[in-house]
Amino acid sequence: METKMLAEGVSEKDYMEMRAEWEKNHFYFMESGCIVEINKDNTLSFMSLEMAKNNYGNKFKFVVKDTLGETVVSFLNMWMKDPDRRSIRKIALSPAEDEDTYSLFNGFAFERYNEDTPNRTEIMELFHTVMDHITNKDAAAKEYLLRWFAFMMQKPYENPLSCIIITGLQGCGKDMIGRLNGTVS
């Protein structure tokens, strides 16, 4: 079986292995025509091809040896010409809906409450007491508010198309429901 060569002395197998390693944390961003690196903290760094070559050219390269010596073949030049490279059209704050979108949303950092959580009963009682107070014990209003908070937690990237306004005197605890919702959620 003959080895397919993509460039002078670079096999398809070697290129595909290096591409897989590179694309673990890099992609081509089509909107700006630049290379994006996904950092360890999930932030993104945008760089031109020249900057990528300066930063990674010594690590991502092929050294081809022949009777005349060594020739260095740039992986990044080959990757930029590859029609199957990892290319992204859109960067979003919501979960990605397709492979052309890179999502920055990693969910919420939270501690799940269960039956053994200390003070769970007290927290839930306080939450429902505050909810009853805000809604004047109106079951329909309480249900709406609970669903509204649930929507905000489940789909923070979508506009709820409504706004909850709570009025009252300074110091009466208007912001308590928001803080409790963050605790209960």
MDAnalysis code that builds the backbone (N, CA, C; Angstrom):
import MDAnalysis as mda
import numpy as np

u = mda.Universe.empty(555, n_residues=185, atom_resindex=np.repeat(np.arange(185), 3), trajectory=True)
u.add_TopologyAttr("name", ["N", "CA", "C"] * 185)
u.add_TopologyAttr("resid", np.arange(1, 186))
u.add_TopologyAttr("resname", ["MET", "GLU", "THR", "LYS", "MET", "LEU", "ALA", "GLU", "GLY", "VAL", "SER", "GLU", "LYS", "ASP", "TYR", "MET", "GLU", "MET", "ARG", "ALA", "GLU", "TRP", "GLU", "LYS", "ASN", "HIS", "PHE", "TYR", "PHE", "MET", "GLU", "SER", "GLY", "CYS", "ILE", "VAL", "GLU", "ILE", "ASN", "LYS", "ASP", "ASN", "THR", "LEU", "SER", "PHE", "MET", "SER", "LEU", "GLU", "MET", "ALA", "LYS", "ASN", "ASN", "TYR", "GLY", "ASN", "LYS", "PHE", "LYS", "PHE", "VAL", "VAL", "LYS", "ASP", "THR", "LEU", "GLY", "GLU", "THR", "VAL", "VAL", "SER", "PHE", "LEU", "ASN", "MET", "TRP", "MET", "LYS", "ASP", "PRO", "ASP", "ARG", "ARG", "SER", "ILE", "ARG", "LYS", "ILE", "ALA", "LEU", "SER", "PRO", "ALA", "GLU", "ASP", "GLU", "ASP", "THR", "TYR", "SER", "LEU", "PHE", "ASN", "GLY", "PHE", "ALA", "PHE", "GLU", "ARG", "TYR", "ASN", "GLU", "ASP", "THR", "PRO", "ASN", "ARG", "THR", "GLU", "ILE", "MET", "GLU", "LEU", "PHE", "HIS", "THR", "VAL", "MET", "ASP", "HIS", "ILE", "THR", "ASN", "LYS", "ASP", "ALA", "ALA", "ALA", "LYS", "GLU", "TYR", "LEU", "LEU", "ARG", "TRP", "PHE", "ALA", "PHE", "MET", "MET", "GLN", "LYS", "PRO", "TYR", "GLU", "ASN", "PRO", "LEU", "SER", "CYS", "ILE", "ILE", "ILE", "THR", "GLY", "LEU", "GLN", "GLY", "CYS", "GLY", "LYS", "ASP", "MET", "ILE", "GLY", "ARG", "LEU", "ASN", "GLY", "THR", "VAL", "SER"])
u.atoms.positions = np.array([
    [0.835, -1.181, 0.000],
    [0.000, 0.000, 0.000],
    [0.878, 1.243, 0.000],
    [0.641, 2.130, -0.928],
    [1.448, 3.333, -1.088],
    [0.978, 4.422, -0.121],
    [1.946, 5.092, 0.498],
    [1.639, 6.193, 1.405],
    [1.354, 7.449, 0.591],
    [0.221, 8.078, 0.858],
    [-0.151, 9.300, 0.151],
    [0.620, 10.467, 0.736],
    [1.273, 11.231, -0.136],
    [2.052, 12.382, 0.288],
    [1.269, 13.653, -0.018],
    [1.147, 14.544, 0.975],
    [0.428, 15.801, 0.793],
    [1.361, 16.923, 0.362],
    [2.564, 16.892, 0.854],
    [3.592, 17.863, 0.470],
    [4.878, 17.072, 0.320],
    [5.881, 17.676, -0.211],
    [7.140, 16.988, -0.435],
    [7.650, 16.365, 0.866],
    [7.508, 15.048, 0.993],
    [8.008, 14.333, 2.152],
    [7.055, 14.269, 3.339],
    [5.843, 14.838, 3.246],
    [4.890, 14.816, 4.360],
    [3.750, 13.866, 4.000],
    [3.597, 12.821, 4.789],
    [2.541, 11.835, 4.509],
    [1.195, 12.344, 5.031],
    [0.132, 11.825, 4.448],
    [-1.214, 12.176, 4.886],
    [-1.404, 11.771, 6.348],
    [-0.875, 10.613, 6.718],
    [-0.991, 10.122, 8.095],
    [-0.334, 11.097, 9.074],
    [0.883, 11.537, 8.766],
    [1.583, 12.477, 9.649],
    [0.832, 13.802, 9.747],
    [0.337, 14.269, 8.619],
    [-0.415, 15.533, 8.624],
    [-1.683, 15.406, 9.466],
    [-2.427, 14.313, 9.279],
    [-3.685, 14.129, 10.002],
    [-3.446, 14.011, 11.514],
    [-2.364, 13.377, 11.915],
    [-2.030, 13.282, 13.336],
    [-1.733, 14.664, 13.913],
    [-0.958, 15.459, 13.181],
    [-0.630, 16.802, 13.657],
    [-1.870, 17.694, 13.640],
    [-2.715, 17.538, 12.630],
    [-3.952, 18.321, 12.565],
    [-4.844, 18.013, 13.765],
    [-4.966, 16.729, 14.108],
    [-5.788, 16.341, 15.256],
    [-5.244, 16.971, 16.540],
    [-3.949, 16.978, 16.702],
    [-3.329, 17.595, 17.886],
    [-3.580, 19.105, 17.898],
    [-3.394, 19.767, 16.768],
    [-3.593, 21.215, 16.641],
    [-5.048, 21.604, 16.907],
    [-5.966, 20.844, 16.364],
    [-7.386, 21.210, 16.448],
    [-8.022, 20.867, 17.796],
    [-7.260, 20.270, 18.709],
    [-7.779, 20.073, 20.059],
    [-8.077, 21.417, 20.708],
    [-7.256, 22.433, 20.387],
    [-7.489, 23.741, 20.991],
    [-7.239, 24.911, 20.031],
    [-7.478, 24.667, 18.734],
    [-7.378, 25.742, 17.738],
    [-8.449, 25.557, 16.670],
    [-8.885, 26.661, 16.098],
    [-9.769, 26.609, 14.936],
    [-9.596, 27.873, 14.111],
    [-10.066, 27.798, 12.886],
    [-10.050, 28.958, 11.993],
    [-11.399, 29.649, 12.125],
    [-11.378, 30.950, 12.449],
    [-12.606, 31.723, 12.607],
    [-12.897, 32.442, 11.298],
    [-13.923, 31.980, 10.602],
    [-14.207, 32.438, 9.255],
    [-14.607, 33.915, 9.184],
    [-15.284, 34.411, 10.218],
    [-15.764, 35.790, 10.180],
    [-14.627, 36.808, 10.136],
    [-13.551, 36.541, 10.865],
    [-12.441, 37.496, 10.892],
    [-11.206, 37.004, 10.155],
    [-11.233, 35.767, 9.688],
    [-10.091, 35.238, 8.948],
    [-8.854, 35.052, 9.802],
    [-9.049, 34.686, 11.053],
    [-7.901, 34.496, 11.929],
    [-7.946, 33.117, 12.580],
    [-6.872, 32.786, 13.238],
    [-6.763, 31.524, 13.962],
    [-7.091, 31.818, 15.422],
    [-7.875, 30.933, 16.032],
    [-8.284, 31.115, 17.421],
    [-7.729, 29.969, 18.255],
    [-7.158, 30.332, 19.387],
    [-6.676, 29.342, 20.343],
    [-7.631, 29.316, 21.527],
    [-8.022, 28.125, 21.947],
    [-8.859, 27.948, 23.132],
    [-7.906, 27.723, 24.299],
    [-7.843, 28.687, 25.201],
    [-6.923, 28.621, 26.329],
    [-7.439, 27.660, 27.399],
    [-6.567, 27.320, 28.337],
    [-6.932, 26.365, 29.396],
    [-8.104, 26.849, 30.237],
    [-8.253, 28.177, 30.384],
    [-9.369, 28.720, 31.170],
    [-10.601, 28.970, 30.296],
    [-10.607, 28.413, 29.087],
    [-11.698, 28.490, 28.116],
    [-11.889, 29.884, 27.515],
    [-10.928, 30.780, 27.720],
    [-10.966, 32.054, 27.020],
    [-10.373, 31.834, 25.637],
    [-10.596, 32.767, 24.747],
    [-10.108, 32.635, 23.376],
    [-9.042, 33.681, 23.084],
    [-8.021, 33.276, 22.345],
    [-6.994, 34.194, 21.858],
    [-7.052, 34.184, 20.341],
    [-7.148, 35.364, 19.760],
    [-7.237, 35.501, 18.310],
    [-5.863, 35.902, 17.779],
    [-5.450, 35.255, 16.687],
    [-4.138, 35.571, 16.120],
    [-4.146, 35.428, 14.612],
    [-3.307, 36.218, 13.997],
    [-3.127, 36.118, 12.552],
    [-2.316, 34.863, 12.241],
    [-2.252, 34.501, 10.970],
    [-1.445, 33.352, 10.562],
    [0.019, 33.600, 10.920],
    [0.480, 34.819, 10.700],
    [1.883, 35.138, 11.015],
    [2.156, 35.007, 12.512],
    [1.219, 35.478, 13.338],
    [1.400, 35.357, 14.782],
    [1.391, 33.886, 15.192],
    [0.504, 33.096, 14.597],
    [0.448, 31.662, 14.899],
    [1.767, 30.995, 14.497],
    [2.310, 31.378, 13.358],
    [3.598, 30.817, 12.921],
    [4.710, 31.186, 13.905],
    [4.691, 32.452, 14.369],
    [5.705, 32.880, 15.343],
    [5.569, 32.118, 16.658],
    [4.332, 31.904, 17.092],
    [4.095, 31.237, 18.375],
    [4.278, 29.726, 18.313],
    [3.892, 29.107, 17.183],
    [3.826, 27.651, 17.112],
    [4.611, 27.032, 15.957],
    [5.252, 27.844, 15.159],
    [5.956, 27.342, 13.980],
    [7.030, 26.319, 14.290],
    [7.680, 26.448, 15.437],
    [8.737, 25.494, 15.798],
    [8.191, 24.173, 16.309],
    [6.976, 24.194, 16.840],
    [6.376, 22.952, 17.354],
    [5.573, 22.232, 16.279],
    [4.808, 22.988, 15.481],
    [3.944, 22.394, 14.465],
    [4.594, 22.560, 13.093],
    [5.497, 21.642, 12.804],
    [6.208, 21.653, 11.527],
    [6.631, 20.235, 11.196],
    [6.978, 20.037, 9.970],
    [7.498, 18.756, 9.516],
    [8.939, 18.979, 9.077],
    [9.817, 18.115, 9.513],
    [11.206, 18.162, 9.074],
    [11.410, 16.975, 8.140],
    [11.609, 17.284, 6.883],
    [11.763, 16.254, 5.855],
    [13.250, 16.109, 5.541],
    [13.739, 14.879, 5.682],
    [15.150, 14.607, 5.401],
    [15.266, 13.888, 4.061],
    [16.217, 14.340, 3.302],
    [16.510, 13.663, 2.036],
    [18.018, 13.677, 1.828],
    [18.444, 13.295, 0.660],
    [19.889, 13.210, 0.400],
    [20.558, 14.574, 0.410],
    [19.797, 15.643, 0.223],
    [20.366, 16.991, 0.205],
    [20.374, 17.649, 1.588],
    [19.745, 17.018, 2.571],
    [19.704, 17.594, 3.920],
    [18.288, 17.599, 4.463],
    [17.977, 18.641, 5.187],
    [16.662, 18.770, 5.817],
    [15.893, 19.941, 5.226],
    [14.592, 19.728, 5.091],
    [13.693, 20.792, 4.642],
    [12.574, 20.898, 5.678],
    [12.252, 22.123, 6.075],
    [11.164, 22.339, 7.026],
    [9.910, 22.692, 6.228],
    [8.834, 21.947, 6.501],
    [7.548, 22.200, 5.849],
    [6.584, 22.689, 6.934],
    [5.997, 23.846, 6.704],
    [5.100, 24.461, 7.682],
    [3.764, 23.732, 7.749],
    [3.436, 23.224, 8.941],
    [2.123, 22.614, 9.146],
    [1.033, 23.662, 8.947],
    [1.227, 24.856, 9.484],
    [0.186, 25.883, 9.429],
    [-0.138, 26.293, 7.995],
    [0.856, 26.337, 7.122],
    [0.567, 26.632, 5.708],
    [-0.299, 25.537, 5.098],
    [0.014, 24.292, 5.423],
    [-0.785, 23.178, 4.907],
    [-2.199, 23.224, 5.483],
    [-2.312, 23.511, 6.776],
    [-3.606, 23.534, 7.460],
    [-4.501, 24.631, 6.888],
    [-3.921, 25.788, 6.614],
    [-4.718, 26.894, 6.068],
    [-5.275, 26.556, 4.677],
    [-4.599, 25.703, 3.948],
    [-5.067, 25.302, 2.610],
    [-6.024, 24.108, 2.662],
    [-6.164, 23.495, 3.831],
    [-6.969, 22.292, 3.991],
    [-8.458, 22.667, 4.032],
    [-9.251, 22.229, 3.066],
    [-10.677, 22.566, 3.078],
    [-11.448, 21.885, 4.216],
    [-10.849, 20.873, 4.841],
    [-11.510, 20.157, 5.932],
    [-10.999, 20.567, 7.311],
    [-10.220, 21.634, 7.381],
    [-9.728, 22.088, 8.686],
    [-10.911, 22.477, 9.578],
    [-10.676, 22.534, 10.861],
    [-11.727, 22.944, 11.806],
    [-11.988, 24.437, 11.616],
    [-13.137, 24.745, 11.036],
    [-13.507, 26.130, 10.762],
    [-14.818, 26.451, 11.460],
    [-14.864, 27.615, 12.081],
    [-16.023, 28.053, 12.845],
    [-16.550, 29.342, 12.231],
    [-17.874, 29.404, 12.030],
    [-18.505, 30.608, 11.464],
    [-18.954, 31.597, 12.536],
    [-19.295, 31.069, 13.734],
    [-19.899, 31.921, 14.753],
    [-19.428, 31.506, 16.140],
    [-19.197, 32.498, 16.995],
    [-18.890, 32.262, 18.404],
    [-20.101, 32.753, 19.183],
    [-20.635, 31.901, 20.053],
    [-21.884, 32.222, 20.743],
    [-21.745, 32.034, 22.249],
    [-22.618, 32.710, 22.981],
    [-22.688, 32.543, 24.435],
    [-23.707, 31.485, 24.826],
    [-24.453, 31.001, 23.860],
    [-25.446, 29.959, 24.101],
    [-24.865, 28.612, 23.675],
    [-25.471, 27.519, 24.089],
    [-24.983, 26.213, 23.635],
    [-24.982, 26.128, 22.104],
    [-23.950, 25.517, 21.556],
    [-23.818, 25.417, 20.107],
    [-24.916, 24.542, 19.520],
    [-25.504, 25.018, 18.450],
    [-26.567, 24.261, 17.786],
    [-26.047, 23.477, 16.590],
    [-24.852, 23.801, 16.131],
    [-24.271, 23.089, 14.993],
    [-22.752, 23.127, 15.105],
    [-22.089, 22.384, 14.248],
    [-20.632, 22.293, 14.329],
    [-19.919, 23.537, 13.806],
    [-20.647, 24.455, 13.170],
    [-20.065, 25.712, 12.695],
    [-20.052, 26.787, 13.769],
    [-20.550, 26.460, 14.972],
    [-20.619, 27.428, 16.067],
    [-19.765, 26.937, 17.229],
    [-18.954, 27.844, 17.767],
    [-18.194, 27.548, 18.977],
    [-18.914, 28.215, 20.142],
    [-19.227, 27.454, 21.159],
    [-19.969, 27.971, 22.310],
    [-19.034, 28.284, 23.465],
    [-19.190, 29.476, 24.017],
    [-18.448, 29.870, 25.206],
    [-19.187, 29.483, 26.487],
    [-20.427, 29.010, 26.335],
    [-21.252, 28.676, 27.500],
    [-20.847, 27.320, 28.045],
    [-20.455, 27.297, 29.305],
    [-20.057, 26.048, 29.960],
    [-20.996, 25.667, 31.081],
    [-22.159, 26.258, 31.098],
    [-23.093, 25.992, 32.177],
    [-22.752, 26.827, 33.397],
    [-23.445, 26.577, 34.474],
    [-23.243, 27.317, 35.706],
    [-22.408, 26.500, 36.680],
    [-21.583, 27.204, 37.441],
    [-20.880, 26.561, 38.543],
    [-21.844, 26.583, 39.721],
    [-22.272, 25.427, 40.161],
    [-23.225, 25.384, 41.259],
    [-23.018, 24.120, 42.079],
    [-23.558, 24.165, 43.259],
    [-23.539, 23.003, 44.133],
    [-24.963, 22.484, 44.217],
    [-25.165, 21.269, 43.810],
    [-26.504, 20.693, 43.783],
    [-26.979, 20.393, 45.206],
    [-28.195, 20.819, 45.486],
    [-28.806, 20.526, 46.775],
    [-29.472, 19.155, 46.711],
    [-29.330, 18.415, 47.796],
    [-30.039, 17.147, 47.901],
    [-30.618, 17.038, 49.307],
    [-31.175, 15.931, 49.613],
    [-31.846, 15.754, 50.918],
    [-30.889, 15.914, 52.092],
    [-29.583, 15.670, 51.873],
    [-28.608, 15.740, 52.960],
    [-27.958, 17.112, 53.106],
    [-28.301, 18.056, 52.247],
    [-27.693, 19.382, 52.302],
    [-28.089, 20.082, 53.610],
    [-27.097, 20.547, 54.373],
    [-27.423, 21.256, 55.617],
    [-28.304, 22.478, 55.329],
    [-29.282, 22.712, 56.168],
    [-30.181, 23.876, 56.083],
    [-31.059, 23.879, 54.842],
    [-31.113, 22.793, 54.099],
    [-31.927, 22.765, 52.880],
    [-33.392, 23.080, 53.185],
    [-33.927, 22.467, 54.197],
    [-35.334, 22.679, 54.559],
    [-35.578, 24.140, 54.916],
    [-34.668, 24.726, 55.707],
    [-34.824, 26.124, 56.112],
    [-34.732, 27.070, 54.907],
    [-33.812, 26.781, 54.009],
    [-33.655, 27.616, 52.814],
    [-34.913, 27.553, 51.956],
    [-35.447, 26.349, 51.757],
    [-36.656, 26.199, 50.943],
    [-37.853, 26.880, 51.606],
    [-37.966, 26.751, 52.931],
    [-39.064, 27.415, 53.640],
    [-38.972, 28.925, 53.496],
    [-37.763, 29.468, 53.650],
    [-37.569, 30.912, 53.494],
    [-37.893, 31.346, 52.069],
    [-37.457, 30.571, 51.099],
    [-37.729, 30.889, 49.693],
    [-39.239, 30.962, 49.454],
    [-39.958, 29.956, 49.905],
    [-41.418, 29.934, 49.672],
    [-42.141, 31.018, 50.484],
    [-41.634, 31.340, 51.670],
    [-42.226, 32.434, 52.455],
    [-42.063, 33.752, 51.715],
    [-40.872, 34.004, 51.199],
    [-40.630, 35.241, 50.442],
    [-41.479, 35.247, 49.168],
    [-41.561, 34.115, 48.490],
    [-42.389, 34.029, 47.275],
    [-43.859, 34.303, 47.606],
    [-44.349, 33.751, 48.708],
    [-45.733, 34.000, 49.119],
    [-45.952, 35.482, 49.414],
    [-44.972, 36.096, 50.059],
    [-45.079, 37.519, 50.392],
    [-45.109, 38.369, 49.120],
    [-44.218, 38.085, 48.202],
    [-44.136, 38.865, 46.954],
    [-45.407, 38.707, 46.127],
    [-45.942, 37.501, 46.075],
    [-47.113, 37.229, 45.224],
    [-48.428, 37.358, 45.975],
    [-48.356, 37.763, 47.250],
    [-49.562, 37.891, 48.073],
    [-50.326, 36.557, 48.127],
    [-49.563, 35.473, 48.149],
    [-50.085, 34.097, 48.208],
    [-51.006, 33.747, 47.041],
    [-50.826, 34.441, 45.929],
    [-51.585, 34.147, 44.707],
    [-50.885, 32.972, 44.017],
    [-51.537, 31.831, 43.968],
    [-50.926, 30.610, 43.423],
    [-50.488, 30.783, 41.970],
    [-51.301, 31.445, 41.164],
    [-50.958, 31.643, 39.746],
    [-49.747, 32.560, 39.610],
    [-49.700, 33.620, 40.414],
    [-48.558, 34.546, 40.361],
    [-47.282, 33.849, 40.840],
    [-47.408, 33.026, 41.885],
    [-46.253, 32.288, 42.397],
    [-45.742, 31.305, 41.348],
    [-46.647, 30.619, 40.695],
    [-46.267, 29.671, 39.633],
    [-45.549, 30.403, 38.498],
    [-46.097, 31.563, 38.102],
    [-45.475, 32.353, 37.024],
    [-44.062, 32.764, 37.426],
    [-43.901, 33.256, 38.650],
    [-42.592, 33.706, 39.115],
    [-41.601, 32.544, 39.194],
    [-42.064, 31.398, 39.694],
    [-41.198, 30.213, 39.746],
    [-40.752, 29.797, 38.344],
    [-41.688, 29.797, 37.398],
    [-41.349, 29.432, 36.016],
    [-40.404, 30.458, 35.394],
    [-40.621, 31.727, 35.717],
    [-39.754, 32.791, 35.185],
    [-38.325, 32.589, 35.676],
    [-38.162, 32.343, 36.979],
    [-36.819, 32.092, 37.521],
    [-36.219, 30.823, 36.916],
    [-37.026, 29.792, 36.760],
    [-36.526, 28.545, 36.168],
    [-36.027, 28.787, 34.743],
    [-36.797, 29.559, 33.980],
    [-36.403, 29.877, 32.606],
    [-35.062, 30.612, 32.592],
    [-34.896, 31.569, 33.496],
    [-33.651, 32.340, 33.557],
    [-32.455, 31.446, 33.875],
    [-32.670, 30.426, 34.688],
    [-31.573, 29.523, 35.037],
    [-31.325, 28.485, 33.940],
    [-32.391, 28.024, 33.296],
    [-32.255, 26.969, 32.295],
    [-31.815, 27.502, 30.938],
    [-32.198, 28.721, 30.610],
    [-31.869, 29.297, 29.305],
    [-31.407, 30.745, 29.462],
    [-30.270, 30.948, 30.127],
    [-29.814, 32.313, 30.391],
    [-29.461, 33.089, 29.120],
    [-29.280, 32.403, 28.033],
    [-28.914, 33.013, 26.766],
    [-30.137, 33.428, 25.954],
    [-31.345, 33.124, 26.428],
    [-32.567, 33.511, 25.720],
    [-33.263, 34.639, 26.461],
    [-33.842, 35.549, 25.707],
    [-34.587, 36.657, 26.276],
    [-35.949, 36.148, 26.742],
    [-36.306, 36.353, 28.024],
    [-37.591, 35.858, 28.508],
    [-38.770, 36.698, 28.012],
    [-38.494, 37.806, 27.363],
    [-39.515, 38.701, 26.818],
    [-40.417, 39.285, 27.906],
    [-39.955, 39.236, 29.141],
    [-40.689, 39.856, 30.240],
    [-39.686, 40.262, 31.312],
    [-40.135, 41.125, 32.197],
    [-39.277, 41.606, 33.271],
    [-40.101, 41.629, 34.546],
    [-39.548, 41.115, 35.604],
    [-40.214, 41.134, 36.897],
    [-39.769, 42.400, 37.635],
    [-40.713, 43.212, 38.055],
    [-40.413, 44.430, 38.806],
    [-41.029, 44.287, 40.188],
    [-40.176, 44.381, 41.190],
    [-40.628, 44.271, 42.570],
    [-40.407, 45.632, 43.228],
    [-41.456, 46.202, 43.768],
    [-41.357, 47.525, 44.393],
    [-41.589, 47.407, 45.894],
    [-41.099, 48.364, 46.613],
    [-41.289, 48.406, 48.058],
    [-40.337, 49.394, 48.681],
    [-40.496, 49.622, 49.942],
    [-39.642, 50.548, 50.669],
    [-38.220, 50.021, 50.746],
    [-37.261, 50.940, 50.885],
    [-35.868, 50.559, 51.027],
    [-35.714, 49.685, 52.266],
    [-35.004, 48.574, 52.113],
    [-34.730, 47.700, 53.240],
    [-35.793, 46.648, 53.516],
    [-36.817, 46.561, 52.668],
    [-37.881, 45.581, 52.942],
    [-37.550, 44.191, 52.389],
    [-36.420, 44.032, 51.677],
    [-35.999, 42.706, 51.227],
    [-36.301, 42.383, 49.776],
    [-36.421, 43.424, 48.932],
    [-36.760, 43.180, 47.510],
    [-35.708, 42.318, 46.816],
    [-34.460, 42.522, 47.143],
    [-33.408, 41.756, 46.462],
    [-33.239, 40.350, 47.043],
    [-33.886, 40.067, 48.148],
    [-33.747, 38.760, 48.783],
    [-34.202, 37.623, 47.863],
    [-35.247, 37.843, 47.079],
    [-35.739, 36.770, 46.203],
    [-34.688, 36.384, 45.156],
    [-33.979, 37.379, 44.664],
    [-32.917, 37.085, 43.698],
    [-31.782, 36.299, 44.325],
    [-31.386, 36.704, 45.522],
    [-30.315, 35.986, 46.216],
    [-30.769, 34.574, 46.585],
    [-32.018, 34.451, 47.022],
    [-32.530, 33.113, 47.364],
    [-32.656, 32.248, 46.124],
    [-33.066, 32.836, 45.009],
    [-33.179, 32.050, 43.775],
    [-31.816, 31.479, 43.399],
    [-30.759, 32.270, 43.552],
    [-29.417, 31.771, 43.272],
    [-29.003, 30.665, 44.217],
    [-29.491, 30.711, 45.458],
    [-29.182, 29.670, 46.438],
    [-29.968, 28.403, 46.175],
    [-31.235, 28.551, 45.827],
    [-32.120, 27.399, 45.637],
    [-31.859, 26.709, 44.312],
    [-31.498, 27.459, 43.278],
    [-31.346, 26.904, 41.926],
    [-30.288, 25.907, 41.834],
])
